[in-house]
């Protein structure tokens, strides 16, 4: 049986809403060991095992590093104004923006 993620809100939706920009760097928790980049589809690209790989979802990208099940929305962070915010912070911003429409 293959596991398939079905997200309710995607990074692409957040990017399209202008909350996060294409090309934004994302940092792994807790020590910024891995730095990835977001593309226009909301996928995260970073080097792993000496190869550049792209992951369509934050949790899959986190699992590739930790080798265990992980909440990618909590694992990946963005440095903004000297503060690291989890991707979940931007997901909440998106929800607030959408609820005001």
The first five atom37 places (N, CA, C, CB, O) and aatype in JSON, in Angstrom:
{
  "aatype": [20, 20, 20, 20, 20, 20, 20, 20, 20, 20, 20, 20, 20, 20, 20, 20, 20, 20, 20, 20, 20, 20, 20, 20, 20, 20, 20, 20, 20, 20, 20, 20, 20, 20, 20, 20, 20, 20, 20, 20, 20, 20, 20, 20, 20, 20, 20, 20, 20, 20, 20, 20, 20, 20, 20, 20, 20, 20, 20, 20, 20, 20, 20, 20, 20, 20, 20, 20, 20, 20, 20, 20, 20, 20, 20, 20, 20, 20, 20, 20, 20, 20, 20, 20, 20, 20, 20, 20, 20, 20, 20, 20, 20, 20, 20, 20, 20, 20, 20, 20, 20],
  "atom_mask": [
    [1, 1, 1, 1, 1],
    [1, 1, 1, 1, 1],
    [1, 1, 1, 1, 1],
    [1, 1, 1, 1, 1],
    [1, 1, 1, 1, 1],
    [1, 1, 1, 1, 1],
    [1, 1, 1, 1, 1],
    [1, 1, 1, 1, 1],
    [1, 1, 1, 1, 1],
    [1, 1, 1, 1, 1],
    [1, 1, 1, 1, 1],
    [1, 1, 1, 1, 1],
    [1, 1, 1, 1, 1],
    [1, 1, 1, 1, 1],
    [1, 1, 1, 1, 1],
    [1, 1, 1, 1, 1],
    [1, 1, 1, 1, 1],
    [1, 1, 1, 1, 1],
    [1, 1, 1, 1, 1],
    [1, 1, 1, 1, 1],
    [1, 1, 1, 1, 1],
    [1, 1, 1, 1, 1],
    [1, 1, 1, 1, 1],
    [1, 1, 1, 1, 1],
    [1, 1, 1, 1, 1],
    [1, 1, 1, 1, 1],
    [1, 1, 1, 1, 1],
    [1, 1, 1, 1, 1],
    [1, 1, 1, 1, 1],
    [1, 1, 1, 1, 1],
    [1, 1, 1, 1, 1],
    [1, 1, 1, 1, 1],
    [1, 1, 1, 1, 1],
    [1, 1, 1, 1, 1],
    [1, 1, 1, 1, 1],
    [1, 1, 1, 1, 1],
    [1, 1, 1, 1, 1],
    [1, 1, 1, 1, 1],
    [1, 1, 1, 1, 1],
    [1, 1, 1, 1, 1],
    [1, 1, 1, 1, 1],
    [1, 1, 1, 1, 1],
    [1, 1, 1, 1, 1],
    [1, 1, 1, 1, 1],
    [1, 1, 1, 1, 1],
    [1, 1, 1, 1, 1],
    [1, 1, 1, 1, 1],
    [1, 1, 1, 1, 1],
    [1, 1, 1, 1, 1],
    [1, 1, 1, 1, 1],
    [1, 1, 1, 1, 1],
    [1, 1, 1, 1, 1],
    [1, 1, 1, 1, 1],
    [1, 1, 1, 1, 1],
    [1, 1, 1, 1, 1],
    [1, 1, 1, 1, 1],
    [1, 1, 1, 1, 1],
    [1, 1, 1, 1, 1],
    [1, 1, 1, 1, 1],
    [1, 1, 1, 1, 1],
    [1, 1, 1, 1, 1],
    [1, 1, 1, 1, 1],
    [1, 1, 1, 1, 1],
    [1, 1, 1, 1, 1],
    [1, 1, 1, 1, 1],
    [1, 1, 1, 1, 1],
    [1, 1, 1, 1, 1],
    [1, 1, 1, 1, 1],
    [1, 1, 1, 1, 1],
    [1, 1, 1, 1, 1],
    [1, 1, 1, 1, 1],
    [1, 1, 1, 1, 1],
    [1, 1, 1, 1, 1],
    [1, 1, 1, 1, 1],
    [1, 1, 1, 1, 1],
    [1, 1, 1, 1, 1],
    [1, 1, 1, 1, 1],
    [1, 1, 1, 1, 1],
    [1, 1, 1, 1, 1],
    [1, 1, 1, 1, 1],
    [1, 1, 1, 1, 1],
    [1, 1, 1, 1, 1],
    [1, 1, 1, 1, 1],
    [1, 1, 1, 1, 1],
    [1, 1, 1, 1, 1],
    [1, 1, 1, 1, 1],
    [1, 1, 1, 1, 1],
    [1, 1, 1, 1, 1],
    [1, 1, 1, 1, 1],
    [1, 1, 1, 1, 1],
    [1, 1, 1, 1, 1],
    [1, 1, 1, 1, 1],
    [1, 1, 1, 1, 1],
    [1, 1, 1, 1, 1],
    [1, 1, 1, 1, 1],
    [1, 1, 1, 1, 1],
    [1, 1, 1, 1, 1],
    [1, 1, 1, 1, 1],
    [1, 1, 1, 1, 1],
    [1, 1, 1, 1, 1],
    [1, 1, 1, 1, 1]
  ],
  "atom_positions": [
    [[0.85, -1.19, 0.0], [0.0, 0.0, 0.0], [0.89, 1.24, 0.0], [-0.96, 0.0, 1.22], [1.82, 1.33, 0.79]],
    [[0.6, 2.17, -0.86], [1.38, 3.4, -0.97], [0.66, 4.53, -0.25], [1.63, 3.77, -2.45], [-0.55, 4.71, -0.4]],
    [[1.42, 5.27, 0.54], [0.87, 6.42, 1.26], [0.84, 7.62, 0.33], [1.69, 6.73, 2.54], [1.84, 7.92, -0.32]],
    [[-0.27, 8.31, 0.28], [-0.38, 9.5, -0.56], [-0.93, 10.64, 0.28], [-1.29, 9.24, -1.8], [-2.02, 10.54, 0.85]],
    [[-0.17, 11.74, 0.35], [-0.63, 12.9, 1.1], [-1.68, 13.66, 0.31], [0.55, 13.82, 1.44], [-1.55, 13.87, -0.89]],
    [[-2.73, 14.06, 1.0], [-3.75, 14.9, 0.4], [-3.88, 16.14, 1.3], [-5.13, 14.13, 0.24], [-4.64, 16.13, 2.27]],
    [[-3.15, 17.18, 0.97], [-3.14, 18.35, 1.83], [-4.4, 19.2, 1.67], [-1.93, 19.2, 1.53], [-5.0, 19.27, 0.6]],
    [[-4.79, 19.85, 2.77], [-5.92, 20.76, 2.71], [-5.45, 22.13, 2.18], [-6.59, 20.91, 4.1], [-6.13, 22.75, 1.36]],
    [[-4.32, 22.57, 2.66], [-3.69, 23.81, 2.2], [-2.28, 23.45, 1.76], [-3.69, 24.93, 3.32], [-1.57, 22.74, 2.47]],
    [[-1.87, 23.94, 0.61], [-0.54, 23.63, 0.11], [0.35, 24.87, 0.13], [-0.62, 23.05, -1.31], [-0.14, 26.0, 0.22]],
    [[1.64, 24.63, 0.05], [2.57, 25.76, -0.06], [2.31, 26.54, -1.34], [4.03, 25.26, -0.02], [2.49, 27.76, -1.36]],
    [[1.9, 25.87, -2.39], [1.59, 26.56, -3.64], [0.46, 27.57, -3.42], [1.21, 25.56, -4.73], [0.52, 28.68, -3.95]],
    [[-0.55, 27.19, -2.66], [-1.67, 28.1, -2.36], [-1.16, 29.32, -1.59], [-2.77, 27.36, -1.56], [-1.59, 30.44, -1.84]],
    [[-0.26, 29.09, -0.65], [0.29, 30.17, 0.17], [1.16, 31.09, -0.69], [1.11, 29.61, 1.36], [1.12, 32.31, -0.53]],
    [[1.94, 30.51, -1.58], [2.77, 31.29, -2.51], [1.87, 32.11, -3.45], [3.71, 30.37, -3.33], [2.11, 33.29, -3.66]],
    [[0.84, 31.48, -3.99], [-0.07, 32.16, -4.92], [-0.8, 33.32, -4.25], [-1.07, 31.18, -5.49], [-1.19, 34.28, -4.9]],
    [[-0.99, 33.21, -2.93], [-1.66, 34.28, -2.18], [-0.7, 35.42, -1.85], [-2.27, 33.72, -0.89], [-1.11, 36.45, -1.33]],
    [[0.61, 35.22, -2.16], [1.6, 36.27, -1.92], [2.14, 36.32, -0.5], [1.01, 37.58, -2.25], [2.8, 37.29, -0.13]],
    [[1.87, 35.3, 0.28], [2.33, 35.27, 1.68], [3.79, 34.84, 1.75], [1.45, 34.32, 2.52], [4.54, 35.33, 2.6]],
    [[4.18, 33.93, 0.88], [5.57, 33.48, 0.76], [5.96, 33.67, -0.71], [5.76, 31.97, 1.23], [5.14, 33.46, -1.6]],
    [[7.2, 34.05, -0.94], [7.67, 34.27, -2.32], [8.38, 33.03, -2.87], [8.63, 35.48, -2.36], [8.97, 32.25, -2.13]],
    [[8.3, 32.87, -4.19], [9.07, 31.83, -4.87], [10.54, 32.09, -4.6], [8.76, 31.8, -6.42], [10.98, 33.24, -4.63]],
    [[11.3, 31.03, -4.35], [12.73, 31.17, -4.1], [13.08, 31.37, -2.63], [13.26, 32.32, -4.88], [14.26, 31.46, -2.28]],
    [[12.06, 31.43, -1.77], [12.31, 31.58, -0.33], [13.09, 30.38, 0.19], [10.98, 31.73, 0.45], [12.83, 29.24, -0.19]],
    [[14.06, 30.65, 1.06], [14.84, 29.59, 1.7], [14.06, 29.04, 2.89], [16.25, 30.13, 2.15], [13.44, 29.8, 3.64]],
    [[14.1, 27.72, 3.05], [13.51, 27.07, 4.22], [14.62, 26.33, 4.95], [12.35, 26.1, 3.82], [15.53, 25.78, 4.34]],
    [[14.52, 26.32, 6.26], [15.57, 25.76, 7.11], [15.0, 24.62, 7.95], [16.18, 26.86, 8.03], [13.9, 24.71, 8.49]],
    [[15.78, 23.53, 8.04], [15.34, 22.38, 8.83], [15.5, 22.68, 10.32], [16.15, 21.12, 8.44], [16.38, 23.43, 10.73]],
    [[14.63, 22.08, 11.11], [14.71, 22.2, 12.57], [15.55, 21.04, 13.09], [13.28, 22.2, 13.22], [15.61, 20.01, 12.43]],
    [[16.17, 21.15, 14.21], [16.25, 22.35, 15.05], [17.47, 23.21, 14.77], [16.25, 21.95, 16.49], [17.59, 24.3, 15.33]],
    [[18.38, 22.76, 13.91], [19.68, 23.45, 13.81], [20.03, 23.96, 12.41], [20.77, 22.53, 14.27], [21.2, 24.24, 12.13]],
    [[19.06, 24.08, 11.54], [19.29, 24.61, 10.19], [20.3, 23.8, 9.39], [19.75, 26.04, 10.27], [20.98, 24.34, 8.51]],
    [[20.4, 22.53, 9.69], [21.36, 21.65, 9.03], [21.15, 21.6, 7.51], [21.28, 20.26, 9.61], [22.11, 21.52, 6.75]],
    [[19.9, 21.63, 7.1], [19.56, 21.55, 5.68], [18.82, 22.83, 5.29], [18.7, 20.27, 5.36], [17.91, 23.28, 5.99]],
    [[19.21, 23.39, 4.16], [18.54, 24.58, 3.64], [17.96, 24.23, 2.28], [19.52, 25.81, 3.54], [18.67, 23.79, 1.38]],
    [[16.67, 24.43, 2.15], [15.99, 24.16, 0.89], [15.46, 25.45, 0.29], [14.85, 23.17, 1.1], [15.51, 26.51, 0.9]],
    [[14.95, 25.33, -0.93], [14.38, 26.48, -1.63], [12.99, 26.1, -2.14], [15.3, 26.94, -2.81], [12.78, 24.99, -2.64]],
    [[12.04, 27.03, -2.01], [10.69, 26.8, -2.51], [10.58, 27.2, -3.97], [9.66, 27.58, -1.67], [11.08, 28.25, -4.37]],
    [[9.92, 26.36, -4.76], [9.69, 26.71, -6.16], [8.25, 27.17, -6.36], [10.0, 25.51, -7.08], [7.48, 27.24, -5.4]],
    [[7.88, 27.49, -7.59], [6.55, 28.04, -7.88], [5.42, 27.06, -7.58], [6.47, 28.47, -9.33], [4.27, 27.47, -7.4]],
    [[5.74, 25.78, -7.52], [4.74, 24.77, -7.18], [4.63, 24.54, -5.68], [5.07, 23.46, -7.88], [3.77, 23.78, -5.23]],
    [[5.51, 25.2, -4.91], [5.52, 25.01, -3.47], [6.34, 23.81, -3.03], [4.12, 24.85, -2.97], [6.31, 23.42, -1.86]],
    [[7.08, 23.23, -3.96], [7.96, 22.1, -3.63], [9.25, 22.62, -3.01], [8.26, 21.25, -4.9], [9.66, 23.76, -3.25]],
    [[9.87, 21.77, -2.21], [11.13, 22.11, -1.54], [12.26, 21.34, -2.21], [11.07, 21.79, -0.01], [12.2, 20.12, -2.34]],
    [[13.29, 22.06, -2.65], [14.45, 21.45, -3.29], [15.67, 21.67, -2.4], [14.68, 22.03, -4.72], [15.92, 22.79, -1.94]],
    [[16.43, 20.6, -2.18], [17.67, 20.69, -1.41], [18.57, 19.52, -1.76], [17.38, 20.73, 0.12], [18.14, 18.56, -2.4]],
    [[19.81, 19.61, -1.34], [20.76, 18.54, -1.61], [20.68, 17.48, -0.52], [22.2, 19.09, -1.71], [20.72, 17.79, 0.67]],
    [[20.55, 16.24, -0.95], [20.55, 15.1, -0.03], [21.26, 13.95, -0.74], [19.07, 14.7, 0.39], [21.0, 13.68, -1.92]],
    [[22.14, 13.29, -0.04], [22.93, 12.19, -0.61], [23.68, 12.65, -1.87], [22.01, 10.99, -0.95], [23.76, 11.92, -2.86]],
    [[24.23, 13.85, -1.81], [25.01, 14.45, -2.9], [24.23, 14.66, -4.2], [26.19, 13.6, -3.18], [24.81, 14.73, -5.28]],
    [[22.89, 14.75, -4.07], [22.05, 15.01, -5.24], [21.02, 16.06, -4.87], [21.36, 13.7, -5.74], [20.54, 16.11, -3.73]],
    [[20.68, 16.91, -5.83], [19.59, 17.86, -5.63], [18.28, 17.11, -5.85], [19.71, 19.1, -6.59], [18.08, 16.49, -6.89]],
    [[17.39, 17.18, -4.87], [16.1, 16.5, -4.98], [14.99, 17.49, -4.65], [16.03, 15.27, -4.03], [15.18, 18.42, -3.86]],
    [[13.84, 17.27, -5.26], [12.68, 18.12, -5.04], [11.56, 17.28, -4.44], [12.22, 18.79, -6.37], [11.27, 16.18, -4.9]],
    [[10.94, 17.84, -3.41], [9.86, 17.15, -2.7], [8.6, 18.02, -2.76], [10.26, 16.85, -1.21], [8.65, 19.2, -2.41]],
    [[7.48, 17.45, -3.21], [6.27, 18.25, -3.39], [5.62, 18.7, -2.09], [5.29, 17.48, -4.18], [4.86, 19.67, -2.09]],
    [[5.89, 18.02, -0.98], [5.26, 18.36, 0.29], [6.29, 18.5, 1.41], [4.23, 17.3, 0.67], [7.3, 17.79, 1.4]],
    [[6.07, 19.41, 2.37], [7.01, 19.62, 3.46], [7.29, 18.36, 4.29], [6.5, 20.69, 4.37], [8.43, 18.12, 4.69]],
    [[6.26, 17.55, 4.53], [6.47, 16.36, 5.36], [7.35, 15.34, 4.65], [5.13, 15.73, 5.71], [8.2, 14.71, 5.28]],
    [[7.15, 15.16, 3.37], [8.0, 14.25, 2.6], [9.44, 14.71, 2.59], [7.49, 14.12, 1.16], [10.36, 13.89, 2.68]],
    [[9.64, 16.02, 2.48], [11.0, 16.58, 2.52], [11.63, 16.34, 3.89], [10.98, 18.09, 2.19], [12.81, 16.01, 3.98]],
    [[10.86, 16.5, 4.93], [11.37, 16.26, 6.28], [11.69, 14.79, 6.52], [10.36, 16.74, 7.3], [12.69, 14.46, 7.15]],
    [[10.82, 13.91, 6.02], [11.05, 12.46, 6.16], [12.33, 12.03, 5.46], [9.87, 11.66, 5.6], [13.04, 11.15, 5.95]],
    [[12.64, 12.65, 4.33], [13.86, 12.31, 3.6], [15.1, 12.59, 4.44], [13.93, 13.09, 2.27], [16.13, 11.92, 4.29]],
    [[15.01, 13.57, 5.31], [16.15, 13.93, 6.16], [16.16, 13.13, 7.45], [16.12, 15.42, 6.49], [17.19, 12.57, 7.83]],
    [[15.02, 13.07, 8.12], [14.98, 12.45, 9.45], [14.81, 10.93, 9.42], [13.85, 13.04, 10.25], [15.08, 10.24, 10.4]],
    [[14.36, 10.42, 8.27], [14.1, 8.98, 8.09], [13.01, 8.48, 9.03], [15.39, 8.18, 8.32], [12.98, 7.31, 9.41]],
    [[12.1, 9.39, 9.42], [10.98, 9.04, 10.27], [9.79, 9.94, 9.92], [11.35, 9.17, 11.78], [9.95, 10.97, 9.28]],
    [[8.63, 9.54, 10.34], [7.44, 10.35, 10.1], [7.57, 11.68, 10.83], [6.16, 9.6, 10.55], [7.97, 11.73, 11.99]],
    [[7.23, 12.75, 10.14], [7.45, 14.08, 10.71], [6.41, 15.05, 10.14], [8.9, 14.58, 10.41], [5.94, 14.89, 9.01]],
    [[6.07, 16.04, 10.93], [5.17, 17.1, 10.47], [6.02, 18.17, 9.8], [4.32, 17.69, 11.66], [6.67, 18.97, 10.48]],
    [[6.01, 18.2, 8.49], [6.84, 19.14, 7.75], [6.48, 20.59, 7.99], [6.74, 18.86, 6.3], [7.34, 21.47, 7.88]],
    [[5.23, 20.86, 8.33], [4.8, 22.24, 8.61], [5.45, 22.76, 9.88], [3.27, 22.3, 8.74], [5.58, 23.97, 10.06]],
    [[5.86, 21.86, 10.77], [6.57, 22.24, 12.0], [8.08, 22.12, 11.84], [6.11, 21.36, 13.18], [8.83, 22.86, 12.48]],
    [[8.52, 21.21, 10.99], [9.95, 20.93, 10.8], [10.68, 22.02, 10.03], [10.12, 19.61, 10.09], [11.8, 22.39, 10.38]],
    [[10.05, 22.55, 8.96], [10.67, 23.55, 8.12], [10.33, 24.95, 8.61], [10.24, 23.38, 6.66], [9.2, 25.21, 9.03]],
    [[11.32, 25.84, 8.54], [11.12, 27.21, 9.01], [11.65, 28.19, 7.98], [11.82, 27.43, 10.36], [12.5, 27.86, 7.15]],
    [[11.14, 29.4, 8.06], [11.6, 30.51, 7.2], [12.15, 31.59, 8.11], [10.43, 31.06, 6.29], [11.53, 31.94, 9.12]],
    [[13.31, 32.13, 7.75], [13.92, 33.22, 8.51], [13.35, 34.54, 7.98], [15.49, 33.2, 8.4], [13.52, 34.89, 6.81]],
    [[12.67, 35.25, 8.86], [12.04, 36.5, 8.47], [12.26, 37.54, 9.57], [10.51, 36.3, 8.19], [11.84, 37.34, 10.71]],
    [[12.91, 38.63, 9.22], [13.2, 39.69, 10.2], [13.93, 39.17, 11.43], [11.9, 40.38, 10.62], [13.64, 39.58, 12.56]],
    [[14.88, 38.26, 11.22], [15.69, 37.73, 12.31], [15.01, 36.66, 13.15], [16.09, 38.83, 13.2], [15.57, 36.21, 14.15]],
    [[13.8, 36.23, 12.76], [13.05, 35.23, 13.52], [12.73, 34.05, 12.6], [11.73, 35.84, 14.12], [12.34, 34.23, 11.45]],
    [[12.91, 32.83, 13.13], [12.54, 31.63, 12.39], [11.07, 31.31, 12.68], [13.46, 30.42, 12.78], [10.69, 31.06, 13.83]],
    [[10.25, 31.32, 11.63], [8.85, 30.96, 11.75], [8.63, 29.62, 11.07], [7.93, 32.05, 11.13], [9.1, 29.39, 9.96]],
    [[7.91, 28.72, 11.75], [7.57, 27.44, 11.14], [6.64, 27.67, 9.96], [6.92, 26.49, 12.17], [5.91, 28.67, 9.91]],
    [[6.65, 26.75, 9.0], [5.73, 26.87, 7.87], [4.29, 26.92, 8.35], [5.92, 25.69, 6.9], [3.44, 27.53, 7.69]],
    [[3.99, 26.3, 9.49], [2.63, 26.33, 10.02], [2.17, 27.76, 10.31], [2.54, 25.48, 11.3], [0.98, 28.05, 10.24]],
    [[3.1, 28.65, 10.63], [2.79, 30.06, 10.86], [2.2, 30.67, 9.59], [4.06, 30.84, 11.31], [1.23, 31.42, 9.65]],
    [[2.79, 30.36, 8.45], [2.33, 30.9, 7.17], [1.02, 30.24, 6.74], [3.4, 30.7, 6.08], [0.19, 30.86, 6.07]],
    [[0.84, 29.0, 7.13], [-0.43, 28.31, 6.86], [-1.56, 29.01, 7.62], [-0.34, 26.8, 7.27], [-2.65, 29.2, 7.08]],
    [[-1.3, 29.39, 8.86], [-2.3, 30.11, 9.65], [-2.58, 31.48, 9.06], [-1.83, 30.25, 11.11], [-3.73, 31.92, 9.02]],
    [[-1.54, 32.17, 8.59], [-1.74, 33.47, 7.94], [-2.64, 33.31, 6.72], [-0.38, 34.09, 7.52], [-3.52, 34.14, 6.47]],
    [[-2.42, 32.25, 5.96], [-3.24, 31.98, 4.79], [-4.69, 31.76, 5.19], [-2.7, 30.75, 4.02], [-5.61, 32.31, 4.58]],
    [[-4.91, 30.95, 6.23], [-6.28, 30.68, 6.7], [-6.97, 31.97, 7.11], [-6.26, 29.68, 7.89], [-8.14, 32.19, 6.79]],
    [[-6.25, 32.84, 7.81], [-6.83, 34.12, 8.23], [-7.19, 34.98, 7.03], [-5.85, 34.88, 9.14], [-8.26, 35.59, 6.99]],
    [[-6.29, 35.02, 6.05], [-6.53, 35.81, 4.84], [-7.77, 35.3, 4.11], [-5.29, 35.77, 3.92], [-8.61, 36.08, 3.66]],
    [[-7.87, 33.98, 3.99], [-8.99, 33.38, 3.27], [-10.31, 33.57, 4.01], [-8.73, 31.91, 3.04], [-11.35, 33.73, 3.38]],
    [[-10.27, 33.53, 5.34], [-11.5, 33.68, 6.12], [-12.06, 35.1, 6.05], [-11.25, 33.29, 7.58], [-13.23, 35.34, 6.34]],
    [[-11.21, 36.05, 5.66], [-11.63, 37.44, 5.55], [-12.21, 37.77, 4.17], [-10.45, 38.37, 5.85], [-12.66, 38.89, 3.93]],
    [[-12.19, 36.8, 3.28], [-12.73, 37.04, 1.93], [-14.22, 36.87, 1.9], [-12.09, 36.09, 0.92], [-14.84, 37.03, 0.85]]
  ]
}
